[in-house]
Amino acid sequence: MFKPVPVAIGLRYLRAKRRNGFISFISLASILGIALGVTALITTLAVMSGFQREIRDRMLQMAAHATVSGYGEPLQDWQRAVKVALEDKRVDGAAPYIEKISLILSANSQPAMLRGVVPAQEDKVSVLGQKLVQGKLADLQPGSFRIVLGRELAVWLGVSVGDDVLVALDDFRSSPVGGVQTMKRFKVSGIFEAGYNEFDKGLAVVNLQDLQRLLRMGDGVTGVRLKMHDMDQAFDVARDLATKLQAGDPRSGFRVSDWTQDNANLFRALKMEKTVMAILLSLIVAMGAFNLVSSQVMLVTDKQADIAILRTLGLTPRQVMQVFMVQGSLIGIIGTVSGVLGGILLTLNLDRILKGIEAVFGVQLLPEDVYYITGLPTDLQASDVGTIACVALVMAFLATLYPAWRAARTAPAEALRYE
């Protein structure tokens, strides 16, 4: 098969045994350095993406994909809002809610978000009913003034099912002696465990009508929670719903938020952490590229006579440059491909490797009571793998430019003088 002369010579140099074995060792070190860097990058970013997905999924099990609430005042016509939302095919479920900051008191005290829900509709927008480890969501009957607590919140308060807690709201009513804080005693009827600290220690759930009575809201609610078939469409769907409600009542204002806005700081921090880690681990690939520069410079020095002979046979400086660029780029390609394959295989088997290490050394690297997970989550994304491979190839290509340019400047007469 026909090959261009620079390509044929470059391939020949890659396969040929060299007189200086140290150059071959440096070339092998370059391949290993690039491969290890790519492997480490792919595996690390897959683990970080896995943790990010795990946090997002656990958070969205209990939180709404999007909410539509009244602007500055309770949403009164929430039945119509739910009806309009369910007419949208992108919406999987809709339910009203009330949220109010509260202080829950028992043996200890703990601030928590008090959420009023309709038990029969809550399963449409969250998995609260499935996360109950004690009691039933259906026990939250109107007028019963019962409450469901997160497990960590219940432990901190020192209560269990059947005990009473005192709920103090940041709501005051006037009385002959001045402002009186709204307080009510609730009976604990259930305990849930979501596996996410924000909910397990910071959320308490009561019946919607009970909270309406305490806050004297009438039939008003804070808003409507939405669950989507595709969570990435959350903001667009909520905005469309607010527009439809606004058209039906032009005097009303609505506020729209989605899960990315409600947790913007968390996801921004996770993204920043992933980016910084990628930059730091890219230095491993850069070290491999520097080794490639060293090996190519030494190769050019070792091949001075060969370069001179090629020049006398008619090879132009540009073609000489292409010879060493081909040879160096092939080293980069081999290292990158090896690293991509190694990274994919390591990521896919990382959980098994972790369990093997735990079994051999008798340790638990990820205790469930600390991390709320039973394994090492990974999320191997094609975009990350592609980006890492492209960065490694670009680094390898740039590393060949100076040695190849130096080879092109070799003077044939000077190189052959002492041969």
Secondary structure, DSSP 8 states (H G I E B T S, - for coil): ----HHHHHHHHHHHS--S-HHHHHHHHHHHHHHHHHHHHHHHHHHHHHHHHHHHHHHHHHHS-SEEEEESSS-BS-HHHHHHHHHTSTTEEEEEEEEEEEEEEESSSEEEEEEEEE-HHHHTTT--HHHHEEES-GGG--TTS-EEEEEHHHHHHHT--TT-EEEEEEEEEEEETTEEEEEEEEEEEEEEE--S-HHHHTTEEEEEHHHHHHHHT-TT-BSEEEEEESSGGGHHHHHHHHHHHHHHH-TT--EEEEEHHHHTHHHHHHHHHHHHHHHHHHHHHHHHHHHHHHHHHHHHHHHTHHHHHHHHHTT--HHHHHHHHHHHHHHHHHHHHHHHHHHHHHHHHTHHHHHHHHHHHHT--SS-HHHHS-SS------HHHHHHHHHHHHHHHHHHHHHHHHHHHT--HHHHHTT-
